[in-house]
Amino acid sequence: MLDYIINFLVRFISEFWYISCLIAPWLLFGFFCGGLIAVFVPDSFIRKHLGGKGLGGIIKASLIGMPLPLCSCGVIPVAATLKRQGAGNGTIASFITSTPQISLSSFLPAWQLLSPAMALIRTLFAFLSGILSGILINAMCPAPAAAPENPEASPAQTVAARPQGNKIVATFRYAFGTLMGDVGGTLLFGLAISALLGVFMPADFGAQYASNTFLVIPLIILISLPMYTCTNAAIPIAAMLMMKGFSPGAAMAFLIAGPSCSAPMLVSFWKLLGRRAMLIYIAMMIVMTLAVCWGIDLLGASIPGLAHVHAGHQHGIPLYQQVFAGLMLAIMVFNWTAGKFRKKAKLTAAPGQLILSVPDMTCAHCRQTIADALNTLPGVSFVEADQKNRQILVQAADSQRSLIGDKLKEAGFNAQ
């Protein structure tokens, strides 16, 4: 029994390290690019191009949303702000649909770990699904969007979690602190699941038991729907499925379904656009996923390099990949440890401070957005946040306290 446990641990660590080495260089570079976008893309650019209500606004929302480094939680306050600034329902639906599905931090690892063809198809799917979602919501949920509430009042809040201060420092802090802090837990989960599949699943499992793509793809969609697997975490799992003989279409189904129909995504639609819009979105995503994934398997032979995936350890692991893997895991551990200490700290208000409950503060993106919003008010400063209990501690002059709720509302949050 002891020998079995030791053998399992050795194999698990080997598989975990191998998949981490493959993904780490591209993942870290993608996070860095996400930091650059968050810091250097002007807010006025986002406001200008996402304020429309017609087809042009829908297309721009899908196109602009894809590279933004926002998860399915972080997209909520941004979409809420766009709604308050007069964006149409279709534009908001397009933005919510496309943004969490793909970003530079997931596109680059998919290109390297799966194949260029898989990465490009995944990107095209995010773009087209955003456009179709916007068109359907405009046609079937015609309720007008809320009227603008002063578009110039809080320009910094149209992009969530915009860091402040020195731009170079802010880029690294956002990329490897805020962004990796948000997805680090789910990414580790994805790496662990991938390693477990590598240990327990025979190399020819897919060929023996998952060759009927018309049954396997719907099953993978059903399994993926209740899982909250961010787009970064889904990549190593999809890669391992292909290593074990699953078809590219089956791997693509997992890449799409988990991030696209997670609980935060559905909450986004329900909260901002209503239950009917959410049901339309679910039906659209299932139909599109089935059509695309079945099409991939039927046409796979005619798509160059579609099934390319790293299939083993036989060539060893280059030193630079091992260095990046160690760095990636170290950053994740640091963020996790820092988060634990932050959660244990209980907020207490000193004279001149107040504690507010913010139910919609679900991630580090939200925390940074709230901080940036409050710090624009004279006499008000954000002090600390307790994300677990969804509370914030604010330093505020008596004359400014009445403005705090309005400022948070402009940023997409309700405070109590």
C-alpha positions in Angstrom: 0.0 0.0 0.0 2.8 2.4 0.9 4.6 1.6 -2.4 1.4 2.4 -4.3 1.0 5.7 -2.6 4.6 6.7 -3.2 4.4 5.6 -6.8 1.2 7.6 -7.2 2.7 10.7 -5.7 5.8 10.5 -7.9 3.8 10.1 -11.0 1.4 12.9 -10.0 4.2 15.3 -9.3 5.9 14.4 -12.5 2.8 15.0 -14.6 1.9 18.2 -12.7 5.5 19.6 -13.2 5.5 18.6 -16.9 2.2 20.3 -17.8 3.3 23.3 -15.7 6.5 23.6 -17.6 4.7 23.5 -20.9 2.2 26.3 -20.0 4.2 28.6 -17.7 6.3 30.7 -20.2 3.3 31.6 -22.3 0.9 32.0 -19.4 3.3 34.5 -17.6 3.8 36.4 -20.8 0.0 36.5 -21.4 -0.5 37.8 -17.8 2.1 40.5 -18.5 0.3 41.5 -21.7 -2.9 41.7 -19.7 -1.2 44.0 -17.3 -0.1 46.3 -20.1 -3.6 46.4 -21.5 -5.1 47.2 -18.1 -2.7 50.1 -17.4 -2.1 51.6 -20.9 -5.4 51.3 -22.8 -7.1 54.6 -22.4 -10.5 54.6 -20.7 -11.8 57.1 -23.2 -11.2 54.5 -26.0 -13.4 51.9 -24.2 -16.2 54.5 -23.5 -16.2 55.8 -27.0 -16.5 52.4 -28.8 -18.7 50.5 -26.3 -21.5 53.1 -26.0 -23.5 52.2 -29.1 -26.8 50.3 -29.3 -26.7 48.9 -32.8 -24.8 46.2 -34.7 -21.7 48.4 -34.7 -21.6 48.6 -31.0 -22.2 44.8 -30.7 -19.3 44.0 -33.0 -17.0 46.5 -31.2 -18.0 45.1 -27.8 -17.0 41.6 -28.9 -13.8 42.7 -30.6 -12.6 45.0 -27.8 -13.7 42.7 -25.0 -11.7 39.6 -26.1 -8.1 40.8 -25.2 -9.2 42.6 -21.9 -7.9 40.7 -18.9 -11.3 40.2 -17.2 -12.6 37.0 -15.7 -16.4 36.2 -15.5 -16.5 37.9 -12.1 -14.5 41.0 -13.1 -16.6 41.6 -16.2 -19.8 42.4 -14.1 -18.9 45.9 -12.8 -17.5 46.9 -16.2 -20.8 45.8 -17.9 -22.8 47.5 -15.2 -20.9 50.8 -15.8 -21.5 50.5 -19.5 -25.2 50.0 -18.9 -25.4 53.2 -16.8 -23.5 55.1 -19.5 -26.2 54.2 -22.0 -24.8 51.1 -23.8 -27.6 49.0 -25.4 -28.6 45.6 -24.1 -27.1 43.9 -27.1 -23.8 45.6 -26.6 -23.7 44.6 -23.0 -24.5 41.0 -23.9 -21.8 40.9 -26.5 -19.2 42.2 -24.0 -20.2 39.8 -21.3 -20.2 36.9 -23.7 -16.8 37.4 -25.4 -14.6 39.0 -22.7 -14.2 36.0 -20.2 -13.8 33.4 -23.0 -10.4 34.5 -24.3 -7.6 36.8 -23.5 -3.9 37.1 -24.2 -3.1 35.1 -21.0 -5.1 32.2 -22.4 -4.6 32.6 -26.2 -0.8 32.2 -26.0 -0.8 29.0 -23.8 -3.5 27.5 -26.1 -1.3 28.2 -29.1 1.7 26.5 -27.5 0.1 23.7 -25.6 -2.8 22.7 -27.9 -2.2 24.0 -31.4 -2.4 27.3 -33.3 -5.5 26.0 -35.0 -7.2 25.3 -31.7 -6.3 28.8 -30.4 -7.5 30.5 -33.5 -10.8 28.6 -33.5 -11.3 29.4 -29.8 -10.8 33.1 -30.5 -13.1 33.1 -33.5 -15.8 31.4 -31.4 -15.5 34.0 -28.7 -15.9 36.8 -31.3 -18.8 35.3 -33.2 -20.7 34.1 -30.1 -20.4 37.6 -28.7 -21.9 39.1 -31.8 -24.7 36.5 -32.0 -25.5 36.9 -28.3 -25.8 40.7 -28.8 -28.0 40.3 -31.9 -30.4 37.8 -30.1 -30.6 39.9 -27.0 -31.4 43.1 -29.0 -34.1 41.2 -30.9 -35.7 39.1 -28.1 -35.1 41.3 -25.1 -35.9 44.8 -26.5 -36.2 46.6 -23.1 -34.1 49.8 -23.4 -30.9 50.1 -21.5 -30.7 52.6 -18.7 -30.2 56.2 -19.6 -26.7 57.5 -19.1 -26.0 58.9 -15.7 -23.2 61.3 -16.4 -20.6 59.6 -18.7 -17.8 61.8 -17.6 -18.4 61.4 -13.9 -16.1 58.4 -13.4 -13.9 57.8 -16.5 -11.6 55.5 -14.6 -14.3 52.9 -14.0 -15.1 51.8 -17.6 -12.2 49.3 -17.3 -12.3 47.3 -14.2 -9.4 47.3 -11.8 -7.4 50.0 -13.5 -4.2 50.3 -11.4 -2.9 53.7 -10.3 0.6 55.1 -9.7 3.8 54.3 -11.6 2.7 52.5 -14.8 5.5 50.0 -14.9 5.0 49.0 -11.3 1.3 49.0 -11.8 1.6 46.7 -14.8 3.5 44.0 -12.8 1.3 44.4 -9.7 -1.8 44.0 -11.8 -0.5 41.2 -14.0 1.1 39.0 -11.2 -0.9 40.2 -8.2 -4.5 41.1 -9.1 -4.9 39.0 -12.3 -2.9 35.9 -11.2 -4.5 36.3 -7.7 -7.9 36.0 -9.3 -7.3 32.9 -11.5 -4.4 31.3 -9.5 -6.7 29.0 -7.5 -8.7 27.7 -10.5 -5.5 27.4 -12.6 -3.9 25.2 -9.9 -7.1 23.2 -9.9 -6.9 22.8 -13.7 -3.2 21.7 -13.5 -4.1 19.2 -10.7 -7.0 17.7 -12.7 -4.7 17.4 -15.7 -2.1 15.6 -13.7 -4.7 13.2 -12.3 -5.9 12.4 -15.8 -2.3 11.8 -16.8 -1.8 9.3 -14.0 -5.1 7.4 -14.1 -6.2 7.6 -17.7 -4.6 5.1 -20.1 -2.9 6.6 -23.2 -5.5 5.0 -25.5 -8.5 5.8 -23.4 -10.0 8.2 -25.9 -9.6 5.9 -28.8 -11.2 3.0 -26.9 -14.0 4.6 -25.0 -14.6 8.1 -26.5 -14.5 7.6 -30.2 -18.2 8.4 -30.8 -18.0 12.2 -31.0 -21.7 12.7 -31.3 -22.2 11.3 -27.8 -18.9 12.4 -26.1 -19.2 16.1 -26.9 -22.7 16.6 -25.3 -21.5 14.6 -22.3 -18.4 16.8 -21.9 -20.7 19.9 -22.1 -23.0 18.6 -19.4 -20.0 17.8 -17.2 -18.4 21.1 -17.8 -21.4 23.4 -17.2 -21.5 23.1 -13.4 -17.7 23.5 -13.1 -16.2 27.0 -12.8 -13.1 26.4 -14.9 -11.6 29.7 -16.1 -10.3 29.8 -19.6 -6.7 29.5 -18.4 -7.4 26.5 -16.2 -9.3 24.7 -18.9 -6.2 24.6 -21.3 -4.1 22.0 -19.4 -7.2 19.8 -18.9 -8.0 20.0 -22.6 -4.4 19.3 -23.6 -4.4 16.1 -21.4 -7.6 14.9 -22.9 -6.1 15.1 -26.3 -2.9 13.3 -25.1 -5.2 10.5 -23.9 -6.9 10.1 -27.3 -9.9 12.4 -27.1 -10.8 14.2 -30.3 -10.0 17.9 -30.8 -13.8 18.6 -30.8 -14.1 17.0 -27.4 -11.2 19.1 -26.1 -12.7 22.2 -27.6 -16.1 21.5 -25.9 -14.4 21.5 -22.6 -12.5 24.7 -23.4 -15.8 26.5 -24.3 -18.4 25.1 -21.9 -16.6 25.5 -18.5 -15.6 29.2 -18.9 -18.7 30.3 -20.9 -21.5 28.9 -18.8 -20.1 29.1 -15.3 -22.2 30.4 -12.5 -20.6 34.0 -12.6 -21.4 34.2 -16.3 -25.0 33.3 -15.8 -25.3 35.6 -12.8 -24.0 38.4 -15.0 -26.7 37.9 -17.6 -29.5 37.6 -14.9 -28.3 40.6 -13.0 -27.9 43.0 -15.8 -30.2 41.8 -18.6 -32.8 39.6 -16.9 -33.7 35.9 -16.7 -35.0 35.7 -20.3 -31.6 37.0 -21.6 -29.8 34.4 -19.5 -31.9 31.5 -20.9 -31.3 32.8 -24.4 -27.6 32.9 -23.8 -27.5 29.3 -22.4 -29.4 27.9 -25.3 -27.3 29.8 -27.8 -24.0 28.7 -26.3 -25.0 25.0 -26.2 -26.2 25.0 -29.8 -23.1 26.9 -31.0 -20.7 24.6 -29.0 -22.3 21.5 -30.4 -22.1 22.8 -34.0 -18.5 24.0 -33.8 -17.1 20.9 -31.9 -18.9 18.4 -34.2 -17.7 20.4 -37.2 -14.1 20.3 -35.9 -14.2 16.5 -35.7 -15.9 16.1 -39.0 -13.5 18.5 -40.8 -10.4 17.8 -38.6 -8.4 16.1 -41.3 -8.7 19.2 -43.5 -7.5 21.7 -40.8 -3.7 21.7 -40.7 -2.1 21.0 -37.4 -5.4 20.8 -35.5 -4.5 17.7 -33.4 -1.0 18.8 -32.6 -0.3 18.5 -28.9 2.7 17.8 -26.7 2.4 14.0 -26.1 5.1 13.0 -23.7 8.3 13.5 -21.7 10.6 11.8 -24.1 12.5 14.9 -25.1 13.0 16.2 -21.6 12.0 19.7 -20.3 14.2 22.7 -21.4 15.7 24.6 -18.5 14.0 27.9 -19.4 10.5 26.2 -19.1 11.5 24.8 -15.7 12.5 28.2 -14.5 9.3 29.8 -15.7 7.3 27.0 -14.1 9.0 27.5 -10.7 8.4 31.3 -11.0 4.7 30.7 -11.9 4.1 28.4 -9.0 6.0 30.6 -6.6 3.8 33.6 -7.5 0.6 31.5 -7.1 1.7 30.4 -3.6 2.6 34.0 -2.6 -0.8 35.3 -3.8 -2.6 32.5 -2.0 -0.7 33.1 1.2 -1.2 36.8 1.1 -4.9 36.3 0.4 -5.2 34.0 3.5 -3.6 36.7 5.7 -6.0 39.3 4.2 -9.0 37.2 4.9 -8.0 36.7 8.5 -7.7 40.4 9.1 -11.0 41.7 10.6 -12.1 45.2 9.6 -12.4 47.6 12.5 -13.3 51.3 12.0 -11.2 53.9 13.7 -12.5 57.5 14.2 -13.2 59.1 10.9 -13.6 55.6 9.2 -16.7 53.6 8.2 -17.3 50.0 7.2 -19.5 49.4 4.2 -21.0 46.1 3.0 -20.5 45.6 -0.8 -22.3 42.3 -1.8 -21.1 42.4 -5.4 -17.3 42.5 -4.5 -16.4 39.0 -5.6 -12.8 39.2 -6.7 -9.6 41.3 -6.8 -10.8 43.1 -9.9 -13.8 44.3 -8.0 -11.6 45.4 -5.0 -9.3 47.4 -7.2 -12.2 49.0 -9.1 -13.8 50.1 -5.8 -10.5 51.5 -4.5 -9.9 53.5 -7.6 -13.5 54.9 -7.6 -13.3 56.0 -4.0 -9.8 57.5 -4.3 -11.1 59.9 -6.9 -13.4 61.6 -4.2 -11.7 64.5 -2.3 -11.6 63.7 1.4 -12.3 60.0 0.8 -9.7 57.2 0.7 -10.1 53.4 0.4 -8.3 51.7 3.3 -8.9 48.0 3.2 -11.2 45.2 2.0 -12.4 42.0 3.4 -13.4 40.0 0.3 -14.6 37.0 2.2 -17.2 39.0 4.0 -17.5 41.5 1.2 -16.9 44.6 3.3 -14.7 47.6 2.8 -13.1 50.1 5.2 -13.2 53.7 4.1 -11.6 56.9 5.5 -14.0 59.8 4.8 -14.7 63.3 5.8 -18.2 63.9 7.2 -19.0 66.2 4.3 -18.1 63.5 1.7 -19.8 60.5 3.2 -23.1 61.1 1.3 -21.2 60.9 -2.0 -19.7 57.4 -1.4 -22.8 55.5 -2.3 -23.2 57.4 -5.6 -19.6 56.9 -6.5 -19.8 53.2 -5.9 -23.0 53.0 -7.9 -21.2 54.6 -10.8 -18.5 51.9 -10.6 -21.2 49.2 -10.8 -21.6 48.3 -7.0 -24.2 48.8 -4.4 -23.1 49.6 -0.9 -24.9 49.1 2.4 
